[in-house]
Amino acid sequence: MIKKNTPKIIIFLLLFIFIISLITLLYFFSPEEIVNKIGIHNAYLFALVISFLAGFSAWTSFSMVAVLIALTLGGINPLYLGLISGAGLATGDLIMFYASSKGRELIKGKWEKRLDKFSKFFEGNFKKIIPIISYIYIGLTPFPNDFLIIFLALIKYPIKKLYLPIILGDLTYPLLITLLATKGIMLFT
């Protein structure tokens, strides 16, 4: 019989092993050696996959920053790397918003009334600045996007008003990381 916490423990251990492996890899190999081993085209694909996964979990977003910095320092074009990573991150965030909005539909009863009341308050007072706040949070802060994305889905904020802030923010953040890494400034790590 599988215990209730077993899947959570397995996910935590896999994530822990991934992060330790990444740190070990970066300790023993220089960024140039890593890029030479995996190749330039594979490096872009690797960055796309890592960025896409970062759109689903708060824990993988920090490893995305390390991967982007390592690949940039390894000689990968920072502009292409930032754009490709931003596309992966935006795709992951938009899927997260969709999944969270579908999850919101499952909430019934007392909690639904509370969320509706909070949603009306939030939209009534902050309706016009939500897209601006979303862009600033997603594009200019090192915090995981999951919290904001799930929150906006739970209050039923319309996705059509968030496409542009999410996509632009998700393009801005990896571009900032890669361009700052080329200059030797590690601002958000």
Residue pairs with C-beta under 8 A, 6 or more apart in sequence:
15 57
15 59
15 60
18 63
19 59
19 63
22 63
22 66
22 67
23 66
25 34
26 34
26 66
26 70
29 37
30 74
31 69
31 70
31 71
31 72
31 73
31 74
31 75
32 73
32 74
32 75
33 74
34 70
34 71
34 74
35 43
35 71
35 74
35 75
35 76
36 74
38 46
40 76
43 71
43 74
43 76
43 81
44 76
44 80
44 81
44 84
46 67
46 71
47 67
47 68
47 71
47 76
47 81
47 84
47 85
47 88
48 84
48 85
48 87
48 88
49 88
50 60
50 63
50 64
50 67
50 85
50 88
51 64
51 84
51 85
51 86
51 87
51 88
51 89
51 92
51 174
52 88
52 89
52 91
52 92
53 60
53 64
53 92
54 60
54 61
54 63
54 64
54 88
54 89
54 92
55 88
55 89
55 90
55 91
55 92
55 93
55 94
55 95
55 96
55 145
55 170
56 92
56 95
56 96
56 146
57 144
57 146
58 144
58 146
58 147
61 144
61 145
64 85
64 89
64 174
65 142
65 177
65 188
65 189
66 189
68 81
68 82
68 85
68 174
68 177
68 178
68 181
69 177
69 178
69 181
69 186
69 189
71 81
72 78
72 81
72 177
72 178
72 181
72 182
73 181
78 175
78 178
78 179
78 181
78 182
79 175
79 178
79 179
81 174
81 178
82 171
82 174
82 175
82 176
82 177
82 178
82 179
83 171
83 174
83 175
85 174
85 178
86 167
86 170
86 171
86 172
86 173
86 174
86 175
87 170
87 171
89 145
89 170
89 173
89 174
90 166
90 167
90 170
90 171
93 138
93 145
93 149
93 166
93 170
94 159
94 163
94 166
94 167
96 145
96 146
96 149
96 150
96 153
97 149
97 152
97 153
97 159
97 162
97 166
98 153
98 159
100 149
100 150
100 153
100 154
101 153
101 156
101 159
103 153
104 115
104 153
104 154
104 156
107 115
115 154
115 155
118 155
119 154
119 155
119 156
119 157
122 155
123 130
123 155
123 157
126 133
130 152
130 157
130 161
130 162
131 161
131 162
131 164
131 165
132 165
134 148
134 152
134 162
134 165
134 166
134 169
135 165
135 168
135 169
135 172
136 169
137 143
137 145
137 148
137 169
138 145
138 148
138 165
138 166
138 169
138 170
138 172
138 173
139 168
139 169
139 170
139 171
139 172
139 173
139 176
140 169
140 172
140 173
140 176
142 188
145 166
145 169
145 170
149 166
152 162
176 187
176 188
177 188
180 186
180 187
180 188
